């Protein structure tokens, strides 16, 4: 029984992490933060999206444990909690790139030039 509930808890945490990654704006935010810590104003300007949108997505990322917030005077800086998340995202991009190429190859086979 303990093993089953532990497995379920781990699966739930895994699902929460994946849920935090399941938005294109949040992925872009993570890549932006991989360069250096930034505040909401900097992220808003870089992404060209409303401040409320950036703040909402940062909250999800913070709750998912992917970013942390540090108060610096009147500003709050956000940074990645673990840069390995970028390595994982890059790996997923590689898989996506190969899938896209595979689909393009299939199209070439079935649709004459």
MOPAC internal coordinates of N, CA, C and O (Angstrom, degrees):
PM7 1SCF
backbone

  N    0.0000 0     0.00 0     0.00 0    0    0    0
  C    1.4375 1     0.00 0     0.00 0    1    0    0
  C    1.5307 1   111.71 1     0.00 0    2    1    0
  O    1.2310 1   120.15 1   135.76 1    3    2    1
  N    1.3278 1   117.32 1   -44.24 1    3    2    1
  C    1.4646 1   120.37 1  -179.31 1    5    3    2
  C    1.5194 1   109.99 1   -61.57 1    6    5    3
  O    1.2310 1   120.13 1   137.57 1    7    6    5
  N    1.3134 1   117.35 1   -42.43 1    7    6    5
  C    1.4594 1   121.13 1   179.99 1    9    7    6
  C    1.5183 1   110.52 1   -61.33 1   10    9    7
  O    1.2310 1   120.06 1   138.19 1   11   10    9
  N    1.3188 1   117.50 1   -41.81 1   11   10    9
  C    1.4534 1   122.26 1  -179.49 1   13   11   10
  C    1.5274 1   111.16 1   -63.68 1   14   13   11
  O    1.2310 1   119.78 1   134.52 1   15   14   13
  N    1.3153 1   118.03 1   -45.48 1   15   14   13
  C    1.4619 1   120.35 1  -179.56 1   17   15   14
  C    1.5276 1   110.74 1   -69.91 1   18   17   15
  O    1.2310 1   120.23 1   145.09 1   19   18   17
  N    1.3139 1   117.16 1   -34.91 1   19   18   17
  C    1.4584 1   120.34 1   176.16 1   21   19   18
  C    1.5241 1   110.38 1   -65.74 1   22   21   19
  O    1.2310 1   120.36 1   137.56 1   23   22   21
  N    1.3097 1   116.91 1   -42.44 1   23   22   21
  C    1.4646 1   121.65 1   177.28 1   25   23   22
  C    1.5185 1   110.07 1   -61.10 1   26   25   23
  O    1.2310 1   120.29 1   137.46 1   27   26   25
  N    1.3174 1   117.04 1   -42.54 1   27   26   25
  C    1.4597 1   120.92 1   178.86 1   29   27   26
  C    1.5229 1   111.18 1   -64.67 1   30   29   27
  O    1.2310 1   120.50 1   139.12 1   31   30   29
  N    1.3203 1   116.65 1   -40.88 1   31   30   29
  C    1.4635 1   120.33 1   179.63 1   33   31   30
  C    1.5237 1   110.45 1   -64.42 1   34   33   31
  O    1.2310 1   120.14 1   136.81 1   35   34   33
  N    1.3175 1   117.34 1   -43.19 1   35   34   33
  C    1.4649 1   121.25 1   178.39 1   37   35   34
  C    1.5288 1   110.13 1   -63.71 1   38   37   35
  O    1.2310 1   120.73 1   137.50 1   39   38   37
  N    1.3321 1   116.21 1   -42.50 1   39   38   37
  C    1.4685 1   120.11 1   178.29 1   41   39   38
  C    1.5262 1   110.69 1   -62.51 1   42   41   39
  O    1.2310 1   120.30 1   141.88 1   43   42   41
  N    1.3260 1   117.02 1   -38.12 1   43   42   41
  C    1.4630 1   121.42 1   178.65 1   45   43   42
  C    1.5372 1   110.47 1   -65.27 1   46   45   43
  O    1.2310 1   120.37 1   135.38 1   47   46   45
  N    1.3317 1   116.90 1   -44.62 1   47   46   45
  C    1.4693 1   120.87 1   177.53 1   49   47   46
  C    1.5249 1   111.15 1   -61.93 1   50   49   47
  O    1.2310 1   120.79 1   139.67 1   51   50   49
  N    1.3178 1   116.10 1   -40.33 1   51   50   49
  C    1.4611 1   121.43 1   178.16 1   53   51   50
  C    1.5267 1   110.06 1   -62.52 1   54   53   51
  O    1.2310 1   120.88 1   134.83 1   55   54   53
  N    1.3282 1   115.93 1   -45.17 1   55   54   53
  C    1.4660 1   120.52 1   179.06 1   57   55   54
  C    1.5264 1   111.04 1   -62.92 1   58   57   55
  O    1.2310 1   119.97 1   140.30 1   59   58   57
  N    1.3244 1   117.67 1   -39.70 1   59   58   57
  C    1.4678 1   121.35 1   177.78 1   61   59   58
  C    1.5262 1   110.79 1   -62.29 1   62   61   59
  O    1.2310 1   120.56 1   137.72 1   63   62   61
  N    1.3235 1   116.54 1   -42.28 1   63   62   61
  C    1.4582 1   120.66 1   178.42 1   65   63   62
  C    1.5279 1   110.23 1   -62.59 1   66   65   63
  O    1.2310 1   120.60 1   133.33 1   67   66   65
  N    1.3179 1   116.45 1   -46.67 1   67   66   65
  C    1.4692 1   120.50 1   179.51 1   69   67   66
  C    1.5229 1   110.74 1   -63.86 1   70   69   67
  O    1.2310 1   120.25 1   143.36 1   71   70   69
  N    1.3168 1   117.13 1   -36.64 1   71   70   69
  C    1.4634 1   121.28 1   178.05 1   73   71   70
  C    1.5310 1   110.84 1   -62.82 1   74   73   71
  O    1.2310 1   120.62 1   139.70 1   75   74   73
  N    1.3187 1   116.42 1   -40.30 1   75   74   73
  C    1.4682 1   120.15 1   178.27 1   77   75   74
  C    1.5261 1   111.38 1   -64.43 1   78   77   75
  O    1.2310 1   120.34 1   153.65 1   79   78   77
  N    1.3237 1   116.95 1   -26.35 1   79   78   77
  C    1.4716 1   121.43 1  -179.68 1   81   79   78
  C    1.5257 1   112.43 1   -89.63 1   82   81   79
  O    1.2310 1   120.26 1   173.59 1   83   82   81
  N    1.3231 1   117.12 1    -6.41 1   83   82   81
  C    1.4599 1   121.55 1  -170.24 1   85   83   82
  C    1.5294 1   113.50 1   -86.72 1   86   85   83
  O    1.2310 1   120.56 1  -134.65 1   87   86   85
  N    1.3211 1   116.53 1    45.35 1   87   86   85
  C    1.4576 1   120.48 1   177.21 1   89   87   86
  C    1.5189 1   108.50 1  -153.34 1   90   89   87
  O    1.2310 1   120.46 1   -47.43 1   91   90   89
  N    1.3189 1   116.72 1   132.57 1   91   90   89
  C    1.4685 1   120.08 1  -175.87 1   93   91   90
  C    1.5237 1   112.38 1   -63.58 1   94   93   91
  O    1.2310 1   119.83 1   143.12 1   95   94   93
  N    1.3240 1   117.93 1   -36.88 1   95   94   93
  C    1.4674 1   119.77 1   178.68 1   97   95   94
  C    1.5213 1   110.67 1   -64.47 1   98   97   95
  O    1.2310 1   120.47 1   139.63 1   99   98   97
  N    1.3232 1   116.71 1   -40.37 1   99   98   97
  C    1.4673 1   119.17 1   179.14 1  101   99   98
  C    1.5210 1   111.19 1   -66.62 1  102  101   99
  O    1.2310 1   120.13 1   143.81 1  103  102  101
  N    1.3218 1   117.36 1   -36.19 1  103  102  101
  C    1.4682 1   119.53 1   176.52 1  105  103  102
  C    1.5240 1   110.57 1   -63.44 1  106  105  103
  O    1.2310 1   120.64 1   137.13 1  107  106  105
  N    1.3236 1   116.39 1   -42.87 1  107  106  105
  C    1.4683 1   120.63 1   178.79 1  109  107  106
  C    1.5235 1   109.90 1   -63.67 1  110  109  107
  O    1.2310 1   120.46 1   139.36 1  111  110  109
  N    1.3216 1   116.73 1   -40.64 1  111  110  109
  C    1.4701 1   119.89 1   176.79 1  113  111  110
  C    1.5218 1   111.43 1   -60.01 1  114  113  111
  O    1.2310 1   120.56 1   135.98 1  115  114  113
  N    1.3177 1   116.53 1   -44.02 1  115  114  113
  C    1.4659 1   119.60 1   179.65 1  117  115  114
  C    1.5288 1   110.94 1   -61.00 1  118  117  115
  O    1.2310 1   120.34 1   136.27 1  119  118  117
  N    1.3228 1   116.95 1   -43.73 1  119  118  117
  C    1.4643 1   119.32 1   178.24 1  121  119  118
  C    1.5269 1   111.30 1   -64.43 1  122  121  119
  O    1.2310 1   120.31 1   141.37 1  123  122  121
  N    1.3270 1   117.02 1   -38.63 1  123  122  121
  C    1.4665 1   120.21 1   177.82 1  125  123  122
  C    1.5236 1   110.71 1   -62.59 1  126  125  123
  O    1.2310 1   120.79 1   140.33 1  127  126  125
  N    1.3328 1   116.10 1   -39.67 1  127  126  125
  C    1.4691 1   120.19 1  -179.65 1  129  127  126
  C    1.5209 1   112.41 1   -76.98 1  130  129  127
  O    1.2310 1   120.17 1   165.92 1  131  130  129
  N    1.3236 1   117.28 1   -14.08 1  131  130  129
  C    1.4709 1   118.59 1   179.03 1  133  131  130
  C    1.5236 1   110.82 1   -71.01 1  134  133  131
  O    1.2310 1   120.19 1   155.82 1  135  134  133
  N    1.3178 1   117.24 1   -24.18 1  135  134  133
  C    1.4666 1   121.00 1   178.37 1  137  135  134
  C    1.5169 1   111.84 1   -74.22 1  138  137  135
  O    1.2310 1   121.55 1   133.27 1  139  138  137
  N    1.3426 1   114.63 1   -46.73 1  139  138  137
  C    1.4636 1   120.59 1  -178.15 1  141  139  138
  C    1.5182 1   108.94 1  -171.07 1  142  141  139
  O    1.2310 1   120.12 1   -21.92 1  143  142  141
  N    1.3337 1   117.38 1   158.08 1  143  142  141
  C    1.4623 1   119.53 1   175.14 1  145  143  142
  C    1.5272 1   110.20 1   -62.18 1  146  145  143
  O    1.2310 1   121.11 1   -32.38 1  147  146  145
  N    1.3218 1   115.48 1   147.62 1  147  146  145
  C    1.4665 1   120.57 1  -179.75 1  149  147  146
  C    1.5294 1   109.06 1  -143.98 1  150  149  147
  O    1.2310 1   121.33 1   -20.60 1  151  150  149
  N    1.3367 1   115.05 1   159.40 1  151  150  149
  C    1.4608 1   119.47 1   173.32 1  153  151  150
  C    1.5231 1   109.22 1   -97.75 1  154  153  151
  O    1.2310 1   120.60 1    -5.64 1  155  154  153
  N    1.3246 1   116.46 1   174.36 1  155  154  153
  C    1.4616 1   121.20 1  -175.76 1  157  155  154
  C    1.5257 1   111.13 1   -60.83 1  158  157  155
  O    1.2310 1   120.09 1   139.64 1  159  158  157
  N    1.3177 1   117.43 1   -40.36 1  159  158  157
  C    1.4689 1   120.80 1  -179.26 1  161  159  158
  C    1.5220 1   110.68 1   -61.39 1  162  161  159
  O    1.2310 1   120.15 1   134.31 1  163  162  161
  N    1.3139 1   117.31 1   -45.69 1  163  162  161
  C    1.4693 1   120.95 1   178.62 1  165  163  162
  C    1.5238 1   111.31 1   -62.20 1  166  165  163
  O    1.2310 1   120.63 1   137.45 1  167  166  165
  N    1.3273 1   116.40 1   -42.55 1  167  166  165
  C    1.4652 1   120.49 1   179.74 1  169  167  166
  C    1.5252 1   111.18 1   -67.18 1  170  169  167
  O    1.2310 1   120.63 1   140.97 1  171  170  169
  N    1.3389 1   116.40 1   -39.03 1  171  170  169
  C    1.4636 1   120.81 1   178.15 1  173  171  170
  C    1.5259 1   110.26 1   -61.09 1  174  173  171
  O    1.2310 1   120.50 1   135.45 1  175  174  173
  N    1.3170 1   116.65 1   -44.55 1  175  174  173
  C    1.4661 1   120.80 1   179.67 1  177  175  174
  C    1.5238 1   111.19 1   -66.84 1  178  177  175
  O    1.2310 1   120.27 1   137.22 1  179  178  177
  N    1.3160 1   117.09 1   -42.78 1  179  178  177
  C    1.4588 1   120.85 1  -177.72 1  181  179  178
  C    1.5328 1   111.69 1   -66.75 1  182  181  179
  O    1.2310 1   120.36 1   137.28 1  183  182  181
  N    1.3116 1   116.93 1   -42.72 1  183  182  181
  C    1.4632 1   120.65 1  -176.71 1  185  183  182
  C    1.5246 1   113.00 1   -86.94 1  186  185  183
  O    1.2310 1   120.96 1   164.94 1  187  186  185
  N    1.3366 1   115.77 1   -15.06 1  187  186  185
  C    1.4687 1   121.80 1  -178.53 1  189  187  186
  C    1.5283 1   111.61 1    56.66 1  190  189  187
  O    1.2310 1   121.36 1  -133.01 1  191  190  189
  N    1.3302 1   115.01 1    46.99 1  191  190  189
  C    1.4590 1   122.06 1   175.13 1  193  191  190
  C    1.5324 1   107.65 1  -128.74 1  194  193  191
  O    1.2310 1   120.41 1   -21.25 1  195  194  193
  N    1.3350 1   116.83 1   158.75 1  195  194  193
  C    1.4707 1   119.00 1  -178.98 1  197  195  194
  C    1.5260 1   112.72 1   -59.69 1  198  197  195
  O    1.2310 1   121.49 1   -29.95 1  199  198  197
  N    1.3336 1   114.75 1   150.05 1  199  198  197
  C    1.4579 1   121.57 1  -179.84 1  201  199  198
  C    1.5219 1   110.95 1   -58.40 1  202  201  199
  O    1.2310 1   120.35 1   141.51 1  203  202  201
  N    1.3247 1   116.93 1   -38.49 1  203  202  201
  C    1.4678 1   119.68 1  -179.20 1  205  203  202
  C    1.5288 1   111.30 1   -63.66 1  206  205  203
  O    1.2310 1   120.49 1   144.62 1  207  206  205
  N    1.3305 1   116.67 1   -35.38 1  207  206  205
  C    1.4673 1   121.10 1   178.26 1  209  207  206
  C    1.5212 1   110.48 1   -66.71 1  210  209  207
  O    1.2310 1   120.72 1   133.28 1  211  210  209
  N    1.3247 1   116.23 1   -46.72 1  211  210  209
  C    1.4691 1   120.62 1   178.95 1  213  211  210
  C    1.5235 1   110.26 1   -60.69 1  214  213  211
  O    1.2310 1   120.39 1   134.02 1  215  214  213
  N    1.3204 1   116.86 1   -45.98 1  215  214  213
  C    1.4687 1   120.83 1  -179.38 1  217  215  214
  C    1.5215 1   111.43 1   -61.25 1  218  217  215
  O    1.2310 1   120.31 1   137.55 1  219  218  217
  N    1.3249 1   117.02 1   -42.45 1  219  218  217
  C    1.4667 1   120.98 1  -179.59 1  221  219  218
  C    1.5300 1   110.80 1   -62.67 1  222  221  219
  O    1.2310 1   120.66 1   136.13 1  223  222  221
  N    1.3394 1   116.35 1   -43.87 1  223  222  221
  C    1.4630 1   119.86 1  -179.64 1  225  223  222
  C    1.5251 1   111.80 1   -69.98 1  226  225  223
  O    1.2310 1   120.37 1   143.33 1  227  226  225
  N    1.3220 1   116.91 1   -36.67 1  227  226  225
  C    1.4626 1   119.80 1   177.01 1  229  227  226
  C    1.5306 1   110.67 1   -63.69 1  230  229  227
  O    1.2310 1   120.43 1   144.71 1  231  230  229
  N    1.3214 1   116.78 1   -35.29 1  231  230  229
  C    1.4642 1   120.35 1   177.50 1  233  231  230
  C    1.5268 1   110.23 1   -62.23 1  234  233  231
  O    1.2310 1   120.24 1   136.25 1  235  234  233
  N    1.3241 1   117.14 1   -43.75 1  235  234  233
  C    1.4685 1   120.87 1   178.88 1  237  235  234
  C    1.5275 1   110.13 1   -63.21 1  238  237  235
  O    1.2310 1   120.58 1   136.25 1  239  238  237
  N    1.3258 1   116.50 1   -43.75 1  239  238  237
  C    1.4666 1   120.72 1   179.96 1  241  239  238
  C    1.5250 1   111.30 1   -65.71 1  242  241  239
  O    1.2310 1   120.79 1   142.09 1  243  242  241
  N    1.3168 1   116.10 1   -37.91 1  243  242  241
  C    1.4730 1   120.37 1   178.06 1  245  243  242
  C    1.5271 1   110.35 1   -66.85 1  246  245  243
  O    1.2310 1   120.43 1   134.62 1  247  246  245
  N    1.3224 1   116.79 1   -45.38 1  247  246  245
  C    1.4634 1   120.63 1   178.86 1  249  247  246
  C    1.5322 1   111.54 1   -65.00 1  250  249  247
  O    1.2310 1   120.71 1   151.70 1  251  250  249
  N    1.3344 1   116.25 1   -28.30 1  251  250  249
  C    1.4578 1   120.52 1   177.53 1  253  251  250
  C    1.5245 1   112.94 1   -83.30 1  254  253  251
  O    1.2310 1   120.62 1   179.44 1  255  254  253
  N    1.3293 1   116.43 1    -0.56 1  255  254  253
  C    1.4595 1   120.86 1   177.96 1  257  255  254
  C    1.5147 1   114.27 1    76.20 1  258  257  255
  O    1.2310 1   120.16 1  -163.40 1  259  258  257
  N    1.3305 1   117.31 1    16.60 1  259  258  257
  C    1.4683 1   120.34 1  -177.84 1  261  259  258
  C    1.5197 1   113.21 1   -91.78 1  262  261  259
  O    1.2310 1   120.29 1   154.58 1  263  262  261
  N    1.3271 1   117.05 1   -25.42 1  263  262  261
  C    1.4615 1   121.05 1   176.15 1  265  263  262
  C    1.5199 1   108.74 1  -132.65 1  266  265  263
  O    1.2310 1   121.49 1   -21.38 1  267  266  265
  N    1.3209 1   114.76 1   158.62 1  267  266  265
  C    1.4600 1   119.94 1   174.77 1  269  267  266
  C    1.5195 1   108.09 1  -127.60 1  270  269  267
  O    1.2310 1   121.23 1   -27.18 1  271  270  269
  N    1.3112 1   115.25 1   152.82 1  271  270  269
  C    1.4595 1   122.32 1  -178.70 1  273  271  270
  C    1.5166 1   109.26 1  -112.95 1  274  273  271
  O    1.2310 1   121.39 1   -43.68 1  275  274  273
  N    1.3292 1   114.95 1   136.32 1  275  274  273
  C    1.4626 1   121.02 1   178.17 1  277  275  274
  C    1.5195 1   108.35 1  -129.93 1  278  277  275
  O    1.2310 1   120.71 1   -55.00 1  279  278  277
  N    1.3171 1   116.25 1   125.00 1  279  278  277
  C    1.4667 1   120.14 1   178.89 1  281  279  278
  C    1.5235 1   109.37 1   -77.24 1  282  281  279
  O    1.2310 1   121.43 1   -50.73 1  283  282  281
  N    1.3364 1   114.87 1   129.27 1  283  282  281
  C    1.4656 1   122.54 1   175.54 1  285  283  282
  C    1.5220 1   107.35 1  -126.56 1  286  285  283
  O    1.2310 1   120.68 1   -85.86 1  287  286  285
  N    1.3239 1   116.31 1    94.14 1  287  286  285
  C    1.4635 1   120.37 1  -175.86 1  289  287  286
  C    1.5185 1   109.58 1    66.86 1  290  289  287
  O    1.2310 1   121.05 1    58.54 1  291  290  289
  N    1.3326 1   115.59 1  -121.46 1  291  290  289
  C    1.4645 1   119.73 1   179.99 1  293  291  290
  C    1.5235 1   112.34 1   -91.37 1  294  293  291
  O    1.2310 1   120.32 1   175.97 1  295  294  293
  N    1.3106 1   116.99 1    -4.03 1  295  294  293
  C    1.4637 1   122.09 1  -176.46 1  297  295  294
  C    1.5284 1   110.77 1  -107.02 1  298  297  295
  O    1.2310 1   121.11 1   -23.44 1  299  298  297
  N    1.3293 1   115.48 1   156.56 1  299  298  297
  C    1.4601 1   121.50 1   174.90 1  301  299  298
  C    1.5237 1   107.25 1  -118.38 1  302  301  299
  O    1.2310 1   120.76 1   -57.83 1  303  302  301
  N    1.3242 1   116.15 1   122.17 1  303  302  301
  C    1.4617 1   121.95 1   178.18 1  305  303  302
  C    1.5249 1   108.69 1   -94.88 1  306  305  303
  O    1.2310 1   121.50 1   -42.09 1  307  306  305
  N    1.3297 1   114.73 1   137.91 1  307  306  305
  C    1.4589 1   120.68 1   176.53 1  309  307  306
  C    1.5156 1   109.02 1  -111.39 1  310  309  307
  O    1.2310 1   120.97 1   -38.64 1  311  310  309
  N    1.3263 1   115.76 1   141.36 1  311  310  309
  C    1.4548 1   120.48 1   176.83 1  313  311  310
  C    1.5200 1   109.56 1  -148.25 1  314  313  311
  O    1.2310 1   121.24 1   -19.95 1  315  314  313
  N    1.3195 1   115.24 1   160.05 1  315  314  313
  C    1.4642 1   120.29 1   178.29 1  317  315  314
  C    1.5188 1   109.39 1   -66.13 1  318  317  315
  O    1.2310 1   120.74 1   -36.16 1  319  318  317
  N    1.3143 1   116.19 1   143.84 1  319  318  317
  C    1.4638 1   119.49 1   175.03 1  321  319  318
  C    1.5230 1   110.48 1   -83.37 1  322  321  319
  O    1.2310 1   120.56 1   154.64 1  323  322  321
  N    1.3344 1   116.53 1   -25.36 1  323  322  321
  C    1.4628 1   120.74 1  -178.21 1  325  323  322
  C    1.5290 1   108.52 1  -153.82 1  326  325  323
  O    1.2310 1   120.43 1   -62.88 1  327  326  325
  N    1.3105 1   116.78 1   117.12 1  327  326  325
  C    1.4725 1   120.76 1  -177.28 1  329  327  326
  C    1.5207 1   113.09 1   -69.15 1  330  329  327
  O    1.2310 1   120.00 1   169.19 1  331  330  329
  N    1.3207 1   117.61 1   -10.81 1  331  330  329
  C    1.4671 1   119.14 1   177.23 1  333  331  330
  C    1.5231 1   112.13 1   -64.36 1  334  333  331
  O    1.2310 1   120.51 1   158.60 1  335  334  333
  N    1.3385 1   116.64 1   -21.40 1  335  334  333
  C    1.4622 1   118.63 1   177.66 1  337  335  334
  C    1.5336 1   110.06 1   -62.47 1  338  337  335
  O    1.2310 1   119.95 1   146.53 1  339  338  337
  N    1.3094 1   117.71 1   -33.47 1  339  338  337
  C    1.4753 1   121.13 1   177.86 1  341  339  338
  C    1.5251 1   109.48 1   -68.97 1  342  341  339
  O    1.2310 1   120.16 1   140.65 1  343  342  341
  N    1.3154 1   117.30 1   -39.35 1  343  342  341
  C    1.4658 1   120.30 1   175.89 1  345  343  342
  C    1.5303 1   110.08 1   -60.61 1  346  345  343
  O    1.2310 1   120.63 1   138.27 1  347  346  345
  N    1.3288 1   116.40 1   -41.73 1  347  346  345
  C    1.4660 1   120.73 1   179.21 1  349  347  346
  C    1.5267 1   110.42 1   -65.53 1  350  349  347
  O    1.2310 1   120.31 1   137.49 1  351  350  349
  N    1.3241 1   117.01 1   -42.51 1  351  350  349
  C    1.4708 1   120.24 1   178.27 1  353  351  350
  C    1.5225 1   111.02 1   -64.79 1  354  353  351
  O    1.2310 1   120.36 1   141.08 1  355  354  353
  N    1.3215 1   116.92 1   -38.92 1  355  354  353
  C    1.4724 1   120.18 1   177.67 1  357  355  354
  C    1.5269 1   110.72 1   -63.86 1  358  357  355
  O    1.2310 1   120.53 1   141.10 1  359  358  357
  N    1.3194 1   116.60 1   -38.90 1  359  358  357
  C    1.4666 1   120.65 1   176.97 1  361  359  358
  C    1.5325 1   110.33 1   -62.89 1  362  361  359
  O    1.2310 1   120.53 1   136.08 1  363  362  361
  N    1.3233 1   116.58 1   -43.92 1  363  362  361
  C    1.4643 1   120.25 1   177.47 1  365  363  362
  C    1.5298 1   111.42 1   -63.28 1  366  365  363
  O    1.2310 1   120.24 1   142.28 1  367  366  365
  N    1.3259 1   117.16 1   -37.72 1  367  366  365
  C    1.4722 1   120.38 1   176.29 1  369  367  366
  C    1.5212 1   110.69 1   -62.43 1  370  369  367
  O    1.2310 1   120.66 1   141.86 1  371  370  369
  N    1.3070 1   116.35 1   -38.14 1  371  370  369
  C    1.4633 1   120.75 1   178.30 1  373  371  370
  C    1.5203 1   110.69 1   -63.39 1  374  373  371
  O    1.2310 1   120.47 1   137.15 1  375  374  373
  N    1.3285 1   116.71 1   -42.85 1  375  374  373
  C    1.4615 1   121.35 1   177.06 1  377  375  374
  C    1.5260 1   109.46 1   -62.37 1  378  377  375
  O    1.2310 1   120.48 1   135.11 1  379  378  377
  N    1.3174 1   116.69 1   -44.89 1  379  378  377
  C    1.4644 1   121.24 1   179.23 1  381  379  378
  C    1.5282 1   111.19 1   -61.08 1  382  381  379
  O    1.2310 1   120.70 1   137.04 1  383  382  381
  N    1.3130 1   116.27 1   -42.96 1  383  382  381
  C    1.4658 1   120.92 1   178.91 1  385  383  382
  C    1.5297 1   110.68 1   -59.16 1  386  385  383
  O    1.2310 1   120.61 1   136.66 1  387  386  385
  N    1.3149 1   116.44 1   -43.34 1  387  386  385
  C    1.4699 1   120.23 1   178.82 1  389  387  386
  C    1.5213 1   111.69 1   -67.22 1  390  389  387
  O    1.2310 1   120.14 1   142.57 1  391  390  389
  N    1.3181 1   117.33 1   -37.43 1  391  390  389
  C    1.4642 1   120.13 1   177.14 1  393  391  390
  C    1.5276 1   111.00 1   -64.52 1  394  393  391
  O    1.2310 1   120.58 1   137.27 1  395  394  393
  N    1.3186 1   116.49 1   -42.73 1  395  394  393
  C    1.4603 1   120.89 1   178.59 1  397  395  394
  C    1.5256 1   109.78 1   -62.23 1  398  397  395
  O    1.2310 1   120.57 1   136.22 1  399  398  397
  N    1.3206 1   116.51 1   -43.78 1  399  398  397
  C    1.4611 1   120.25 1   179.17 1  401  399  398
  C    1.5315 1   111.20 1   -63.12 1  402  401  399
  O    1.2310 1   120.66 1   139.72 1  403  402  401
  N    1.3244 1   116.34 1   -40.28 1  403  402  401
  C    1.4620 1   120.95 1   178.25 1  405  403  402
  C    1.5341 1   110.40 1   -61.44 1  406  405  403
  O    1.2310 1   120.50 1   135.51 1  407  406  405
  N    1.3261 1   116.66 1   -44.49 1  407  406  405
  C    1.4642 1   120.30 1   178.77 1  409  407  406
  C    1.5253 1   111.14 1   -64.59 1  410  409  407
  O    1.2310 1   120.75 1   140.79 1  411  410  409
  N    1.3171 1   116.17 1   -39.21 1  411  410  409
  C    1.4694 1   119.65 1   177.81 1  413  411  410
  C    1.5255 1   110.28 1   -64.19 1  414  413  411
  O    1.2310 1   120.18 1   139.46 1  415  414  413
  N    1.3244 1   117.27 1   -40.54 1  415  414  413
  C    1.4674 1   121.16 1   178.42 1  417  415  414
  C    1.5259 1   110.63 1   -63.52 1  418  417  415
  O    1.2310 1   120.42 1   139.36 1  419  418  417
  N    1.3434 1   116.81 1   -40.64 1  419  418  417
  C    1.4636 1   120.38 1   177.50 1  421  419  418
  C    1.5236 1   111.13 1   -63.34 1  422  421  419
  O    1.2310 1   120.77 1   139.68 1  423  422  421
  N    1.3039 1   116.14 1   -40.32 1  423  422  421
  C    1.4739 1   120.03 1   178.63 1  425  423  422
  C    1.5189 1   110.07 1   -62.83 1  426  425  423
  O    1.2310 1   120.46 1   138.77 1  427  426  425
  N    1.3169 1   116.72 1   -41.23 1  427  426  425
  C    1.4651 1   120.58 1   178.78 1  429  427  426
  C    1.5258 1   111.72 1   -62.45 1  430  429  427
  O    1.2310 1   120.95 1   144.31 1  431  430  429
  N    1.3354 1   115.79 1   -35.69 1  431  430  429
  C    1.4731 1   120.10 1   179.64 1  433  431  430
  C    1.5225 1   112.31 1   -68.10 1  434  433  431
  O    1.2310 1   120.57 1   140.00 1  435  434  433
  N    1.3203 1   116.51 1   -40.00 1  435  434  433
  C    1.4590 1   119.87 1  -171.45 1  437  435  434
  C    1.5238 1   114.12 1   -97.62 1  438  437  435
  O    1.2310 1   119.99 1   163.37 1  439  438  437
  N    1.2970 1   117.63 1   -16.63 1  439  438  437
  C    1.4693 1   120.24 1   179.70 1  441  439  438
  C    1.5261 1   107.51 1  -116.01 1  442  441  439
  O    1.2310 1   120.94 1   -69.26 1  443  442  441
  N    1.3424 1   115.80 1   110.74 1  443  442  441
  C    1.4656 1   118.04 1  -179.12 1  445  443  442
  C    1.5304 1   111.27 1   -64.32 1  446  445  443
  O    1.2310 1   121.73 1   -32.73 1  447  446  445
  N    1.3108 1   114.28 1   147.27 1  447  446  445
  C    1.4601 1   120.23 1  -178.66 1  449  447  446
  C    1.5055 1   112.24 1   -71.50 1  450  449  447
  O    1.2310 1   120.10 1   180.00 1  451  450  449

